[in-house]
Amino acid sequence: MAEPTVTAKPAASAAPPSSSPELVKGLGLFDSTMIVVGSMIGSGIFIVSADISNQVQSPGLLIAVWLASGFMTLVGALSYGELAAAMPHAGGQYVFLRESFGPLWGFLYGWTMLLVVQTATIAAVAIAFAKFTGVFAPSLFSPNAWILKFGTFGPYQMGLNRQNLLAIISIIVLTWINLRGLRLGKLVQNAFTSVKILTLAALVVIGFIFSRADAIAANFHNFWRNAGLSAHHPYPPGVGTWEISTATVVGVAMVGALFSSDAWYDITFTASEVKRPGRNLPLALFFGTLIVTTLYTLANFAYLRILPMSGDPNGTSIISRGIQFAADGRVATAALQVIFGPIGAAIMAAAILISCFGCNNGLILAGSRIYYAMAKDKLLFRSIGTVNRRHVPGVALALQCVWACVLCLSGTYNQLLTFLICTELIFYILTLVGLFVLRRTRPAMERPYRAIGYPVLPAIYILMAVFLEIQLVRYQPENTWPGLIIVLIGVPVYVLWRIFSRNRAAQPAAE
């Protein structure tokens, strides 16, 4: 990737009223890349391969799911780099949508990030943190150890159990850390992300050095089984209500891989705090997503070299359960336990706890800047657009913390990630369409970096995302419609808020 030229400031036409001198420029290229990598590597890569394997029933399709998700992530990063370099302001994607389509679409994005996407991601990663703590104390942090159960609403079991209580505590602790200032937040991010990269790299090396002959025979001798274009797959797995095509099953199964690769764009939320943004934002997006995509693909090959993909849900050993039915979805700990025994599982679980903790630090740090930017545009309460004495948006951080904790009470890990990915795809599509819109409506906008592969790669991304969105709505409606309804509710909320804001602004004049 050619290094983009450096520019001192964005074009005047792109400068929104939401940029603020109160936030400090404290993030260099390394810090920015660590936010991209750290926000992406959380819990998913260590868990979701079990669910993906159960859906696709093919080692080849398992890898295809991760490669397709990695391709979409890289294309998205290359495209967002142009928008971020041209509009390096707090709020990132919120600003891109506002400038492309108007304030309503910016509001809907911020509204959805607060109620569904960013906060549900934080909740899901926090639940994964508690899930892996269960390796050390399975009875203490069991999802079935209820403290207070509110009831069952459709597929969701609402209430407080020991697992989501620990998840809530971890969110509160990380929010407190980020309230202490950007410097402490980025130090935590850099340290934890470095450990995560080393952990994934070690997992890959172990998988290729200590591979098992039985796993290789089971997985690689018929690598592309059940993968023909004319093949049909029973869905849901084990129920078979539908017979769906290979392309469709890959698309539906991509939810877990996309979630694992999600949050790569979080660095755009902190764009106003990045030094030399015209250079560092595109480079951080590219290098960060490339590192993670490579590690994720190699990690799945490592799983396939240690454990058979197919397994028995009632199996009594790790090998007999395979990747598909690893205990509580913990594929990574199962793989290391096969190689090194219980100590291996404990070491991997500890590393994943660090990974989840560091991931949520990045999500919490970046996400609060969206609501801060919205408040600066008078689309949320004014107090949310203020910073504390340590130059961070304290009220926005607290608001995000409260709602993420509420979401911890509302569903399981897999339900949360399907819930948020389907909703988030809408705004991925809109943002990439916005790239085309701004090229046409603002040709003179200063662009320190132009998206590689434009217009072909962004168009391919849009087509893939639309296909995935359709399949998720068709085959997982119970986990997708709630998020879509929340987006639509944002329209009357926006109208009422604008009326409220106008009336409030007119009051002093009337007096």
Secondary structure, DSSP 8 states (H G I E B T S, - for coil): -------SS--GGG--TT--TTS---B-HHHHHHHHHHHH-SSHHHHTHHHHHHHH--HHHHHHHHHHHHHHHHHHHHHHHHHHHH---BTTHHHHHHHHH-HHHHHHHHHHIIIIIHHHHHHHHHHHHHHHHTTT-TTTT-TT-EEEEEEEETTEEEEEEHHHHHHHHHHHHHHHHHHT-HHHHHHHHHHHHHHHHHHHHHHHHHHHHS--HHHHHHHHTTTTTT--TT-EEEESTTT-SEEEEHHHHHHHHHHHHHHHTTTTTHHHHBGGGBSSHHHHHHHHHHHHHHHHHHHHHHHHHHHHHHS-S---TT-SSHHHHTTTT-GGG-HHHHHHHHHHTHHHHHHHHHHHHHHHHHHHHHHHHHHHHHHHHHHHTTSS-GGGG---TTSS-HHHHHHHHHHHHHHTTS--HHHHHHHHHHHHHHHHHHHHHHHHHHHHH-TTS--SS--TTTTHHHHHHHHHHHHHHHHHHHH-HHHHHHHHHHHHHHHHHHHHHHHHHHHHHHHHHH-
